[in-house]
Amino acid sequence: MKQITCIACQKCCRITIEIENGKLTFSGNECEKGTLFAKAEQNAPARSLKIMVRTIFPDTPILSVRTSGEVPEKKIKKIVQALSKVLITKRMRIGDIVVQNISKTGCDIVVTSDMHYKSA
């Protein structure tokens, strides 16, 4: 028996996962999203990642970024290590790609806030 907290919707149900005779059963979820989340969590847990990267700009020393989708949970540490080495050297806007296909996950790292553009 394993218990997880569902993050598929705002209800955050506590789902119990049991294996009986090789068959998975789920209880505690209030919606179908919970069942789908629990199945995915059992087979291949994945998460979205939101993090900051460094820049060369004194007015914006760090920039918030996120994954463009969910990445395998087991790759998050590797992704964080890779992003700790990233240094932004040009002004970027929301949606700009910082790193493509991070750690071969199929997800990009995208900017989530505009950097301030100085007028010329």
C-alpha positions in Angstrom: 0.0 0.0 0.0 1.2 3.5 -0.9 -0.4 6.9 -0.3 0.1 9.9 -2.4 -1.3 13.4 -2.6 -2.9 14.1 -5.9 -1.9 17.3 -7.6 -4.1 17.0 -10.7 -6.7 19.5 -9.4 -7.2 21.9 -6.5 -8.8 19.2 -4.2 -5.4 17.6 -3.4 -7.0 14.2 -2.5 -5.0 11.6 -0.6 -5.0 8.6 -2.8 -4.3 5.1 -1.6 -2.7 2.8 -4.2 -2.9 -0.9 -3.5 -1.7 -3.9 -5.6 -3.9 -7.0 -5.2 -3.1 -10.1 -7.3 -1.0 -8.0 -9.6 -3.9 -5.4 -10.2 -3.7 -1.8 -9.1 -6.6 -0.3 -7.2 -7.0 3.3 -6.2 -9.2 4.9 -3.5 -9.6 8.3 -2.0 -9.7 10.3 -5.2 -12.8 12.4 -5.8 -12.5 12.7 -9.6 -11.2 10.8 -12.6 -8.1 13.1 -12.8 -7.0 11.4 -9.5 -7.1 8.0 -11.0 -5.1 9.1 -14.1 -2.6 10.9 -11.8 -2.1 7.9 -9.6 -1.6 5.6 -12.6 1.0 8.0 -14.0 2.6 8.4 -10.6 3.0 4.7 -10.2 4.5 4.1 -13.7 6.5 7.2 -14.5 6.3 10.2 -12.1 6.8 13.5 -13.8 6.8 17.1 -12.7 6.9 20.7 -14.0 9.9 22.6 -12.8 10.1 26.3 -12.0 13.5 27.7 -11.2 15.8 30.8 -11.5 18.8 31.2 -13.7 21.6 33.8 -13.4 22.1 36.7 -15.8 24.9 39.2 -16.5 22.5 42.1 -16.0 22.8 44.1 -12.7 19.1 45.2 -13.0 18.0 41.6 -13.4 20.6 39.3 -11.8 18.2 36.3 -11.9 15.5 35.3 -14.3 12.6 33.0 -13.7 12.2 30.0 -16.1 10.2 26.8 -16.3 10.0 23.6 -18.2 7.7 23.7 -21.2 6.0 20.5 -19.9 6.5 17.8 -17.3 9.8 16.1 -17.1 10.6 12.7 -15.5 11.0 13.1 -11.7 14.3 11.1 -11.8 15.8 13.7 -14.1 15.0 16.8 -12.0 18.4 16.8 -10.1 20.3 16.6 -13.4 18.2 19.4 -14.9 18.8 21.6 -11.9 22.6 20.9 -12.1 22.6 21.9 -15.8 20.6 25.1 -15.1 23.0 26.1 -12.4 25.7 26.5 -15.1 23.4 28.6 -17.4 24.3 32.4 -17.6 21.9 34.6 -19.6 23.8 37.0 -21.7 21.1 38.7 -23.8 17.8 40.3 -22.9 14.9 37.8 -23.1 11.1 38.0 -23.0 8.4 35.7 -21.8 8.3 32.5 -23.8 11.9 32.7 -25.1 13.7 29.4 -25.0 16.8 29.3 -22.8 17.7 25.6 -23.3 16.2 23.3 -25.9 15.4 19.7 -25.0 16.9 19.9 -21.5 18.6 16.6 -20.5 17.0 14.9 -23.5 13.5 15.1 -22.0 11.8 16.7 -25.0 11.0 19.8 -22.9 12.5 23.2 -23.3 13.4 25.7 -20.6 11.4 28.9 -21.2 11.4 32.3 -19.7 8.4 33.2 -17.5 9.1 36.9 -16.9 10.2 39.8 -19.1 13.6 41.3 -18.5 13.4 45.1 -18.4 14.5 46.6 -21.7 16.4 49.9 -21.5 15.3 52.4 -24.0 18.0 53.6 -26.3 
